[in-house]
Amino acid sequence: MAGDGTRPGAPQMPDDTEESVPFETVDVYGAYPRLPEDQIDRLAQHGRRREVDAGDVLIREGERCETFYVVLSGSVAILEDYGTPEERLLRVHGPGRFIGELGLLSGQVAFYTAMVRDPGEVLALSMDQLRELVTRDSVLGDMVLRACLGRRALLVGQGAGFRIVGSRYSPDTRRLREFAARNRLPYRWIDLETDEEAEALLRRFGVGPEDTPLVIWRDTTLLRNPSNAELARLMGLPTLPAGNQHGDLLIIGSGPAGLAAAVNAASEGLATTLVEAMATGGQAGTSSRIENLLGFPSGISGAELTDRAVLQADKFGARISVPAEAARLEPRDGHYAVGFADGSEITARAVVLATGARYRRLRVPGIERLEGTSVHYSATVYEAQQCRTDPVAVVGGGNSAGQAVLFLAGYAPQVHLLVRGPSLEAHMSRYLIDQVERHPRVRVLLHTEMTEAIGDETLEAVEVVDRRTGEHRRLTARALFVFTGADPHTEWLSGALALDARGFVLTGAEAQALSVPGVWQSQGRACLTLETSLPGVFAAGDVRSGSVKRVASAVGEGAMSIHFVHRYLGHTTEPGGTDTSSRTRPKESAWLA
């Protein structure tokens, strides 16, 4: 195991300086804070002190961790692939630091092993004890949350976690990589075509290239071309129990609108279920930095915003399931039944549709064969790490394109922004325009349209045309990021409720005008503002026709939809005549204060 140095047991609590604990991993990212003595004293009143010896395993990779550890003396090593030939030391923690990352809070399995390096003493608390404490100590809660979020980001950036072995040309490889990236799961991709490690792994596990893509974890678990659901179960992503589910409210889609609806509904006592086909956060979850969201003056990444919202929804007892792809919606006995692609079904008294929209595929010659390898529809750290030495191109003129450009400019030597229109002002916020135009690595090309992607195995260049002069030219680019117009996730709703010409869900007066004759007269009221052509089914966020495509607007609509859900439930009763609109549901968990 890498790393030198020893530590005597039970020392005085050190100051937060690297000189006093020279063997520790340096905390240059703020992800490894040292708890002050007064907070450790408060934790000690509820936890259990435990003597530990060198080699003791506190957390084991691949297993759920339900214990929060604080190092009192000695040190703890964080290891990847513990006990295998690929064992790697990730970091070392000394007295005053705690052990854990985002999976500890969200119920996922651990992506590392925590092993005692130098003997000493730890303080152990159950997660229930910790949650109870942070509800009374917001400073402690925020410190732990920030550290866990930061540690997950570092794990992702280090390529820790499981491995995906597959061809860059395989659609299933692209599917698994996208699912892992969108769900912020630490993993490393091993390219079947170019990585020497791929051949060695295939020989070790006795499989051939035709069996790929493979998911390999801890040298003990091998999945051959798993479905997204199988990978989710392996990683401990939240899933619903087997059998038909019943509740007050079903929210379909977990972007900002869906998460806001879940937080508000569950906090107000509604038995709430949130389902998501791909990953929590939606398009916003892939944003590198959102700077115009109220309450975050220094900005916040889409991933952090999403993870905070998921923990907040869990705090109030909302049930979350990923992945769960809705396939049909139908009224049934005064409720709504939603069937899913895997054959399962959920029945609820009311439904909120928050499925958002996805970026439209760019249709130009040569692009399809490069999608998922060097043509991308999001800009996360996974894609950015492949762009450290070569120029890249971004297509789009909205906020998502602007955020991606600034993020990628931190990695690539040059970023070409291709914009069809005459300026950025039409669709991009002023604060982004200023940053984009000032950045030395960004080149903005207005009146420019991409006409072809050049490259066989990976992108080599893009062909563009000046829409004013008709002049064609070729720009060197090793990756392309597309942020053009969006299409709604509503194919499965066609025929079930009223949609506009582009497939977005109609609400309010427009929905009422296209509803089944007599439906609103039977309700004794008009269609509510966010209500669809089906009474009790609401739409919020990007999927709604006429909505403002901004994170803040989606959050507002998601919260507002619950006001209308309550109004709808106040007009309905359960079979048998019992009005249940005012029933409450106790919290099942708590994290944020």
C-alpha positions as CSV (number, residue, x, y, z in Angstrom):
1,M,0.0,0.0,0.0
2,A,1.4,3.4,-0.9
3,G,2.2,6.1,1.7
4,D,4.7,6.4,4.5
5,G,4.6,7.6,8.1
6,T,3.3,6.5,11.5
7,R,1.2,8.0,14.1
8,P,1.2,7.5,17.9
9,G,-2.2,6.7,19.4
10,A,-4.5,9.1,21.2
11,P,-2.7,12.5,20.4
12,Q,-4.0,15.9,21.4
13,M,-6.5,17.1,18.8
14,P,-4.4,18.8,16.1
15,D,-4.8,22.2,14.6
16,D,-6.1,22.1,11.0
17,T,-2.6,22.4,9.5
18,E,-0.8,19.9,7.2
19,E,2.4,20.3,9.3
20,S,0.7,18.7,12.4
21,V,-0.5,15.7,10.3
22,P,2.0,15.3,7.5
23,F,0.9,11.9,6.4
24,E,-2.6,13.1,5.5
25,T,-3.9,13.8,2.0
26,V,-3.7,17.5,1.5
27,D,-7.2,19.1,1.5
28,V,-6.8,21.4,-1.5
29,Y,-10.5,21.1,-2.6
30,G,-12.2,21.6,0.8
31,A,-13.6,18.1,0.7
32,Y,-11.7,16.8,3.8
33,P,-12.6,19.3,6.6
34,R,-11.4,18.7,10.1
35,L,-14.2,18.8,12.7
36,P,-13.6,21.2,15.5
37,E,-13.4,19.8,19.1
38,D,-16.8,21.1,20.2
39,Q,-18.5,19.3,17.3
40,I,-16.6,16.1,18.0
41,D,-17.7,16.4,21.7
42,R,-21.3,16.7,20.7
43,L,-21.0,13.7,18.4
44,A,-19.3,11.7,21.1
45,Q,-22.3,12.2,23.4
46,H,-24.4,10.0,21.0
47,G,-21.8,7.8,19.3
48,R,-19.6,5.0,20.4
49,R,-15.8,5.1,20.9
50,R,-14.0,2.2,19.4
51,E,-10.4,1.1,19.5
52,V,-9.1,0.0,16.1
53,D,-6.0,-1.8,14.9
54,A,-4.0,-1.5,11.7
55,G,-5.7,-3.5,9.0
56,D,-9.2,-3.2,10.4
57,V,-11.8,-2.5,7.7
58,L,-14.4,0.1,8.6
59,I,-16.1,0.4,5.2
60,R,-15.9,-2.3,2.4
61,E,-16.2,-1.5,-1.3
62,G,-19.4,-2.7,-2.7
63,E,-21.3,-2.9,0.5
64,R,-23.8,-0.4,2.0
65,C,-22.4,1.7,4.8
66,E,-24.7,2.7,7.6
67,T,-22.1,4.0,10.0
68,F,-20.5,7.5,10.2
69,Y,-16.9,7.3,11.4
70,V,-14.8,10.1,12.9
71,V,-11.1,9.5,13.3
72,L,-10.1,10.4,16.9
73,S,-6.5,9.1,16.7
74,G,-4.4,7.1,14.3
75,S,-5.2,7.2,10.6
76,V,-7.6,5.6,8.0
77,A,-6.6,4.9,4.4
78,I,-9.2,5.1,1.6
79,L,-8.4,2.4,-1.0
80,E,-9.7,1.3,-4.3
81,D,-9.7,-2.4,-5.3
82,Y,-8.6,-3.4,-1.9
83,G,-6.9,-6.8,-1.7
84,T,-6.5,-7.1,-5.5
85,P,-3.4,-6.6,-7.7
86,E,-4.9,-3.2,-8.8
87,E,-5.2,-1.9,-5.2
88,R,-4.7,1.9,-5.2
89,L,-4.4,4.3,-2.3
90,L,-6.7,7.3,-2.9
91,R,-6.2,9.3,0.3
92,V,-5.4,9.1,4.0
93,H,-7.4,10.8,6.9
94,G,-6.1,11.6,10.3
95,P,-7.6,12.8,13.6
96,G,-10.6,15.1,13.3
97,R,-11.6,14.0,9.8
98,F,-14.6,11.8,9.1
99,I,-15.1,8.9,6.6
100,G,-17.7,8.8,3.9
101,E,-18.9,10.4,0.7
102,L,-22.3,10.9,-1.1
103,G,-23.2,7.2,-1.1
104,L,-23.2,7.3,2.7
105,L,-26.0,9.8,2.7
106,S,-28.0,8.5,-0.3
107,G,-27.9,4.8,0.5
108,Q,-25.6,3.7,-2.3
109,V,-22.9,1.1,-1.9
110,A,-19.4,2.3,-1.1
111,F,-17.0,2.9,-4.0
112,Y,-13.9,2.4,-1.8
113,T,-12.6,0.5,1.2
114,A,-11.8,2.4,4.4
115,M,-9.0,0.5,6.2
116,V,-7.2,1.5,9.5
117,R,-3.7,2.5,8.5
118,D,-2.3,3.4,11.9
119,P,-3.9,2.1,15.1
120,G,-6.0,4.4,17.2
121,E,-9.5,5.2,18.0
122,V,-12.6,6.1,16.0
123,L,-16.1,7.5,16.9
124,A,-18.9,5.5,15.3
125,L,-22.5,6.8,14.9
126,S,-25.4,5.2,13.1
127,M,-26.9,7.2,10.2
128,D,-30.1,7.6,12.2
129,Q,-28.1,9.2,15.0
130,L,-26.2,11.5,12.6
131,R,-29.5,12.6,10.9
132,E,-31.0,13.4,14.2
133,L,-27.9,15.5,15.2
134,V,-27.8,17.5,11.9
135,T,-31.4,18.5,12.2
136,R,-30.3,20.4,15.4
137,D,-26.9,21.6,14.1
138,S,-27.1,23.1,10.6
139,V,-23.4,24.0,10.7
140,L,-22.4,20.3,11.1
141,G,-25.0,19.2,8.6
142,D,-23.8,21.6,5.9
143,M,-20.1,20.7,6.5
144,V,-20.8,17.0,6.1
145,L,-23.0,17.5,3.1
146,R,-20.5,19.8,1.3
147,A,-17.7,17.4,2.0
148,C,-19.6,14.3,0.8
149,L,-20.6,16.1,-2.4
150,G,-17.0,17.2,-3.0
151,R,-15.7,13.7,-2.4
152,R,-18.1,12.2,-4.9
153,A,-16.8,14.7,-7.5
154,L,-13.2,13.8,-6.8
155,L,-14.0,10.0,-7.1
156,V,-15.6,10.7,-10.5
157,G,-12.6,12.8,-11.6
158,Q,-10.1,10.1,-10.5
159,G,-11.8,7.3,-12.4
160,A,-12.5,5.3,-9.3
161,G,-15.3,2.8,-9.0
162,F,-16.4,0.1,-11.4
163,R,-15.0,-0.4,-14.9
164,I,-16.9,-0.5,-18.2
165,V,-15.1,-2.5,-20.9
166,G,-16.5,-2.0,-24.4
167,S,-16.1,-0.7,-27.9
168,R,-16.4,3.0,-28.6
169,Y,-18.6,2.0,-31.5
170,S,-21.0,-0.1,-29.4
171,P,-24.4,1.5,-28.7
172,D,-24.7,-0.5,-25.5
173,T,-21.3,0.8,-24.3
174,R,-22.5,4.4,-25.0
175,R,-25.7,3.6,-23.1
176,L,-23.9,2.3,-20.0
177,R,-21.4,5.2,-20.0
178,E,-24.2,7.8,-20.3
179,F,-26.2,6.2,-17.5
180,A,-23.2,6.1,-15.2
181,A,-22.2,9.7,-16.1
182,R,-25.7,11.1,-15.7
183,N,-26.2,9.4,-12.3
184,R,-22.8,10.7,-11.2
185,L,-21.5,7.2,-10.5
186,P,-17.7,6.8,-10.4
187,Y,-16.4,4.6,-13.1
188,R,-13.6,4.1,-15.6
189,W,-14.1,3.3,-19.3
190,I,-11.7,0.8,-20.9
191,D,-11.8,1.1,-24.6
192,L,-11.8,-2.2,-26.3
193,E,-10.0,-0.8,-29.4
194,T,-7.2,1.2,-27.8
195,D,-6.6,0.2,-24.2
196,E,-4.1,-2.6,-23.6
197,E,-5.8,-3.3,-20.3
198,A,-8.9,-4.5,-22.1
199,E,-7.3,-7.6,-23.6
200,A,-5.9,-8.6,-20.2
201,L,-9.2,-8.2,-18.5
202,L,-11.0,-10.3,-21.1
203,R,-8.4,-13.1,-20.7
204,R,-8.7,-12.9,-16.9
205,F,-12.5,-13.4,-16.9
206,G,-12.5,-15.8,-19.8
207,V,-14.8,-13.8,-22.1
208,G,-14.5,-12.6,-25.7
209,P,-15.0,-9.2,-27.4
210,E,-18.4,-10.4,-28.5
211,D,-19.5,-10.5,-24.8
212,T,-18.8,-6.8,-24.3
213,P,-19.7,-4.4,-22.9
214,L,-18.8,-5.7,-19.5
215,V,-19.2,-4.1,-16.1
216,I,-16.4,-5.2,-13.8
217,W,-16.3,-4.3,-10.1
218,R,-13.8,-5.4,-7.3
219,D,-12.5,-8.2,-9.5
220,T,-15.4,-10.3,-8.2
221,T,-18.5,-9.0,-10.0
222,L,-18.9,-9.3,-13.8
223,L,-22.0,-8.2,-15.7
224,R,-22.3,-8.9,-19.4
225,N,-24.1,-6.1,-21.2
226,P,-26.3,-5.3,-18.2
227,S,-29.5,-3.2,-18.5
228,N,-29.5,0.2,-16.9
229,A,-31.7,-1.3,-14.2
230,E,-29.2,-4.1,-13.4
231,L,-26.4,-1.6,-13.1
232,A,-28.6,0.6,-10.9
233,R,-29.3,-2.3,-8.6
234,L,-25.6,-3.2,-8.4
235,M,-24.7,0.4,-7.4
236,G,-27.5,0.8,-4.9
237,L,-29.6,3.4,-6.7
238,P,-33.0,3.7,-5.2
239,T,-35.7,1.4,-6.7
240,L,-39.3,0.7,-5.8
241,P,-40.3,-2.6,-4.1
242,A,-41.9,-5.3,-6.3
243,G,-45.7,-5.2,-6.9
244,N,-48.1,-2.5,-7.8
245,Q,-47.7,0.7,-5.7
246,H,-50.4,3.0,-4.5
247,G,-50.1,6.5,-3.2
248,D,-51.4,10.1,-3.2
249,L,-49.0,11.5,-5.8
250,L,-46.8,10.1,-8.6
251,I,-44.3,12.5,-10.1
252,I,-42.8,11.4,-13.4
253,G,-39.4,13.0,-14.1
254,S,-36.8,14.2,-11.7
255,G,-35.4,17.4,-13.2
256,P,-35.7,20.6,-11.2
257,A,-39.5,20.7,-11.7
258,G,-40.0,17.1,-10.5
259,L,-37.6,17.4,-7.6
260,A,-39.3,20.7,-6.5
261,A,-42.7,19.0,-6.7
262,A,-41.4,16.0,-4.7
263,V,-39.9,18.2,-1.9
264,N,-43.1,20.2,-1.6
265,A,-45.5,17.3,-1.8
266,A,-43.7,15.1,0.7
267,S,-43.1,17.9,3.1
268,E,-46.8,18.6,3.1
269,G,-47.7,15.0,4.0
270,L,-48.6,13.5,0.6
271,A,-47.5,9.9,0.0
272,T,-45.2,10.8,-2.8
273,T,-43.3,8.7,-5.4
274,L,-40.8,10.1,-7.9
275,V,-39.8,8.0,-10.9
276,E,-37.1,8.8,-13.4
277,A,-36.2,7.0,-16.7
278,M,-32.5,8.0,-16.8
279,A,-31.0,10.1,-14.0
280,T,-32.1,12.6,-11.4
281,G,-31.5,16.2,-12.4
282,G,-32.6,16.1,-16.0
283,Q,-30.7,18.4,-18.4
284,A,-29.9,20.7,-15.5
285,G,-28.0,17.9,-13.8
286,T,-25.4,18.0,-16.6
287,S,-24.8,21.8,-16.3
288,S,-21.3,22.6,-15.1
289,R,-22.3,25.9,-13.5
290,I,-25.7,27.6,-12.9
291,E,-25.0,31.2,-11.9
292,N,-28.5,32.9,-12.2
293,L,-30.3,30.7,-9.7
294,L,-31.7,32.6,-6.7
295,G,-29.7,32.0,-3.5
296,F,-26.5,30.8,-5.1
297,P,-24.4,34.0,-5.7
298,S,-21.3,32.1,-6.5
299,G,-23.2,29.6,-8.7
300,I,-23.8,25.9,-8.3
301,S,-23.2,22.9,-10.5
302,G,-26.2,21.0,-11.8
303,A,-24.9,17.9,-10.1
304,E,-24.7,19.5,-6.7
305,L,-28.1,21.1,-7.1
306,T,-29.5,17.7,-8.0
307,D,-27.9,15.8,-5.2
308,R,-29.0,18.4,-2.6
309,A,-32.6,18.2,-3.9
310,V,-32.6,14.4,-3.9
311,L,-31.4,14.4,-0.3
312,Q,-34.0,17.0,0.6
313,A,-36.8,15.0,-1.0
314,D,-35.6,11.9,0.9
315,K,-35.6,13.9,4.1
316,F,-39.4,14.3,3.9
317,G,-40.0,10.7,2.9
318,A,-40.5,10.8,-0.9
319,R,-39.8,7.5,-2.6
320,I,-37.5,7.7,-5.6
321,S,-36.9,5.1,-8.3
322,V,-34.2,5.2,-11.0
323,P,-34.5,4.0,-13.7
324,A,-38.2,3.6,-14.3
325,E,-39.5,4.5,-17.8
326,A,-43.2,5.4,-18.0
327,A,-44.9,3.7,-20.9
328,R,-48.7,4.4,-20.4
329,L,-51.1,6.6,-18.4
330,E,-54.8,5.7,-17.9
331,P,-57.6,6.6,-15.6
332,R,-58.8,3.8,-13.3
333,D,-61.5,3.9,-10.6
334,G,-61.0,7.5,-9.8
335,H,-57.2,7.2,-9.8
336,Y,-54.5,7.1,-12.4
337,A,-52.5,4.0,-13.3
338,V,-49.0,4.4,-14.8
339,G,-47.4,1.4,-16.5
340,F,-43.7,1.1,-16.9
341,A,-41.5,-0.4,-19.6
342,D,-40.5,-3.3,-17.2
343,G,-44.1,-4.3,-16.7
344,S,-44.6,-2.7,-13.3
345,E,-47.4,-0.3,-12.4
346,I,-48.0,2.5,-9.9
347,T,-51.5,3.9,-9.1
348,A,-51.9,7.3,-7.6
349,R,-54.7,9.8,-6.9
350,A,-52.9,12.5,-8.8
351,V,-50.0,12.7,-11.2
352,V,-47.4,15.5,-12.0
353,L,-45.7,15.2,-15.4
354,A,-42.2,16.7,-15.2
355,T,-40.4,14.7,-17.9
356,G,-38.6,17.7,-19.3
357,A,-37.1,17.8,-22.8
358,R,-34.0,16.4,-24.4
359,Y,-31.6,18.1,-26.8
360,R,-32.5,17.6,-30.4
361,R,-30.1,15.4,-32.3
362,L,-28.0,17.2,-34.9
363,R,-28.8,15.9,-38.3
364,V,-25.7,16.4,-40.5
365,P,-23.7,13.9,-42.6
366,G,-21.1,11.9,-40.6
367,I,-22.3,12.6,-37.2
368,E,-24.3,9.5,-36.3
369,R,-21.3,7.1,-36.2
370,L,-19.5,9.5,-33.9
371,E,-22.2,10.0,-31.3
372,G,-21.2,8.8,-27.9
373,T,-17.5,8.7,-28.8
374,S,-16.7,12.3,-29.8
375,V,-20.1,13.8,-30.3
376,H,-21.9,14.5,-27.1
377,Y,-25.2,16.1,-25.9
378,S,-24.0,17.0,-22.5
379,A,-20.7,18.4,-21.1
380,T,-19.6,16.6,-17.9
381,V,-16.2,15.9,-16.4
382,Y,-16.2,12.5,-18.2
383,E,-16.2,14.2,-21.7
384,A,-14.1,17.1,-20.6
385,Q,-11.2,14.9,-19.5
386,Q,-10.9,13.7,-23.1
387,C,-10.4,17.3,-24.4
388,R,-7.2,18.4,-22.6
389,T,-5.0,18.7,-25.7
390,D,-7.3,19.3,-28.6
391,P,-9.8,22.0,-29.8
392,V,-13.5,21.2,-29.5
393,A,-16.7,22.7,-31.0
394,V,-20.0,23.6,-29.4
395,V,-23.2,24.0,-31.4
396,G,-25.9,26.2,-29.8
397,G,-26.7,29.7,-28.7
398,G,-28.6,29.3,-25.4
399,N,-27.6,29.2,-21.8
400,S,-26.7,25.5,-21.8
401,A,-24.3,26.1,-24.7
402,G,-22.7,29.0,-22.9
403,Q,-22.3,27.1,-19.7
404,A,-20.7,24.2,-21.6
405,V,-18.3,26.5,-23.4
406,L,-17.0,28.0,-20.2
407,F,-16.7,24.6,-18.6
408,L,-14.9,23.0,-21.6
409,A,-12.6,26.1,-21.9
410,G,-11.1,25.0,-18.5
411,Y,-9.9,21.8,-20.2
412,A,-9.5,22.3,-24.0
413,P,-6.9,24.7,-25.5
414,Q,-9.6,26.2,-27.8
415,V,-13.4,26.1,-27.9
416,H,-15.3,27.1,-31.1
417,L,-18.9,28.2,-30.4
418,L,-21.0,27.8,-33.5
419,V,-24.1,30.0,-33.5
420,R,-26.6,30.2,-36.4
421,G,-28.0,33.6,-35.5
422,P,-26.4,37.1,-35.7
423,S,-25.8,37.4,-31.9
424,L,-25.8,35.7,-28.6
425,E,-28.4,38.1,-27.0
426,A,-31.4,36.3,-28.4
427,H,-31.2,33.2,-26.2
428,M,-28.3,33.6,-23.8
429,S,-28.2,35.4,-20.5
430,R,-26.1,38.6,-20.3
431,Y,-23.8,37.3,-17.5
432,L,-22.9,34.3,-19.7
433,I,-22.4,36.4,-22.8
434,D,-19.9,38.6,-21.0
435,Q,-17.9,35.6,-19.8
436,V,-17.9,33.8,-23.1
437,E,-16.8,36.8,-25.1
438,R,-14.0,37.6,-22.7
439,H,-12.6,34.1,-22.4
440,P,-9.2,33.8,-24.2
441,R,-9.8,30.2,-25.2
442,V,-13.3,30.7,-26.7
443,R,-13.9,31.7,-30.3
444,V,-17.5,32.7,-31.1
445,L,-18.6,32.2,-34.8
446,L,-21.9,33.9,-35.5
447,H,-24.0,33.3,-38.7
448,T,-22.3,29.8,-38.7
449,E,-24.0,26.5,-39.3
450,M,-22.3,23.1,-39.2
451,T,-22.8,21.0,-42.3
452,E,-20.7,17.8,-41.8
453,A,-18.7,15.9,-39.2
454,I,-15.3,14.7,-40.5
455,G,-13.7,11.6,-39.1
456,D,-13.9,7.8,-39.2
457,E,-13.3,6.5,-35.7
458,T,-13.2,9.8,-33.9
459,L,-14.1,13.4,-34.9
460,E,-11.2,15.2,-36.6
461,A,-12.9,18.3,-37.9
462,V,-16.3,20.0,-38.6
463,E,-17.3,21.5,-41.8
464,V,-19.2,24.8,-41.4
465,V,-20.8,27.4,-43.7
466,D,-21.2,31.2,-43.2
467,R,-24.9,31.7,-43.7
468,R,-24.3,35.3,-45.0
469,T,-21.7,34.6,-47.6
470,G,-22.1,30.9,-48.3
471,E,-18.3,30.4,-47.6
472,H,-17.4,26.9,-46.4
473,R,-14.5,26.1,-44.2
474,R,-13.1,23.3,-42.0
475,L,-12.4,23.7,-38.3
476,T,-10.2,21.3,-36.4
477,A,-12.1,19.7,-33.5
478,R,-11.6,16.5,-31.7
479,A,-15.0,16.6,-29.9
480,L,-18.4,18.2,-30.6
481,F,-21.0,19.2,-28.1
482,V,-24.5,19.9,-29.2
483,F,-27.0,22.1,-27.4
484,T,-29.7,22.9,-29.9
485,G,-33.5,22.9,-29.5
486,A,-35.2,20.5,-27.3
487,D,-37.9,17.8,-27.9
488,P,-40.3,16.8,-25.1
489,H,-40.5,13.3,-23.5
490,T,-44.2,12.8,-24.4
491,E,-44.3,10.0,-27.1
492,W,-45.9,7.7,-24.5
493,L,-48.7,10.3,-23.7
494,S,-49.9,10.6,-27.3
495,G,-53.6,9.9,-27.3
496,A,-53.8,10.1,-23.5
497,L,-54.0,13.8,-23.1
498,A,-53.8,17.0,-25.2
499,L,-50.4,18.0,-26.6
500,D,-49.5,21.0,-28.8
501,A,-48.1,20.7,-32.3
502,R,-44.5,20.1,-31.0
503,G,-45.6,17.5,-28.5
504,F,-45.5,19.6,-25.3
505,V,-48.3,19.1,-22.8
506,L,-51.1,21.7,-22.9
507,T,-52.4,23.0,-19.6
508,G,-55.0,25.4,-18.3
509,A,-57.5,27.0,-20.7
510,E,-55.8,25.5,-23.8
511,A,-56.0,22.0,-22.3
512,Q,-59.7,22.5,-21.3
513,A,-60.5,23.6,-24.9
514,L,-59.3,20.2,-26.1
515,S,-60.7,18.0,-23.3
516,V,-63.4,15.4,-23.6
517,P,-66.8,17.2,-23.7
518,G,-68.4,17.4,-20.3
519,V,-65.3,16.4,-18.3
520,W,-65.0,19.8,-16.5
521,Q,-68.7,20.2,-16.0
522,S,-68.6,16.9,-14.1
523,Q,-65.8,18.3,-12.0
524,G,-67.8,21.4,-11.2
525,R,-64.9,23.7,-11.9
526,A,-62.6,24.9,-14.7
527,C,-59.2,23.4,-15.6
528,L,-56.5,24.6,-13.1
529,T,-53.5,26.6,-14.4
530,L,-51.0,23.7,-14.5
531,E,-53.7,21.0,-15.1
532,T,-53.8,19.0,-18.3
533,S,-56.8,17.8,-20.2
534,L,-57.1,15.0,-17.6
535,P,-58.4,16.2,-14.2
536,G,-55.8,15.5,-11.5
537,V,-52.9,15.2,-14.0
538,F,-50.6,18.2,-14.0
539,A,-47.5,19.3,-15.9
540,A,-44.6,21.4,-14.8
541,G,-41.3,22.6,-16.2
542,D,-39.9,22.1,-19.7
543,V,-42.5,19.5,-20.7
544,R,-45.3,22.0,-20.4
545,S,-46.3,24.0,-23.5
546,G,-45.5,27.6,-23.1
547,S,-43.1,27.2,-20.1
548,V,-40.0,29.3,-19.7
549,K,-37.0,27.0,-20.2
550,R,-35.0,28.0,-17.2
551,V,-34.1,26.1,-14.0
552,A,-35.7,28.7,-11.7
553,S,-38.9,28.6,-13.7
554,A,-39.0,24.8,-13.5
555,V,-38.5,24.8,-9.8
556,G,-41.3,27.4,-9.3
557,E,-43.7,25.4,-11.5
558,G,-42.8,22.2,-9.7
559,A,-43.6,23.8,-6.3
560,M,-46.7,25.5,-7.7
561,S,-48.1,22.2,-9.1
562,I,-48.5,20.9,-5.5
563,H,-50.7,23.8,-4.7
564,F,-53.0,22.7,-7.5
565,V,-52.7,19.0,-6.5
566,H,-54.1,19.9,-3.1
567,R,-56.9,21.9,-4.7
568,Y,-57.7,18.9,-6.9
569,L,-57.6,16.4,-4.0
570,G,-59.9,18.7,-2.0
571,H,-62.5,18.0,-4.7
572,T,-62.1,14.3,-4.7
573,T,-62.6,11.4,-2.2
574,E,-61.3,7.9,-2.0
575,P,-63.7,5.1,-3.0
576,G,-66.3,4.8,-0.3
577,G,-66.7,8.5,0.2
578,T,-63.8,9.2,2.6
579,D,-62.1,12.5,2.0
580,T,-58.4,12.0,2.4
581,S,-57.1,15.3,1.2
582,S,-55.9,16.3,4.6
583,R,-54.2,13.1,5.7
584,T,-50.5,13.4,6.5
585,R,-47.6,11.0,6.2
586,P,-44.8,11.0,8.8
587,K,-41.2,11.6,7.8
588,E,-39.2,8.5,7.1
589,S,-35.8,10.1,7.2
590,A,-34.1,13.4,7.7
591,W,-30.9,14.9,6.5
592,L,-30.9,18.7,5.9
593,A,-31.9,20.9,8.8
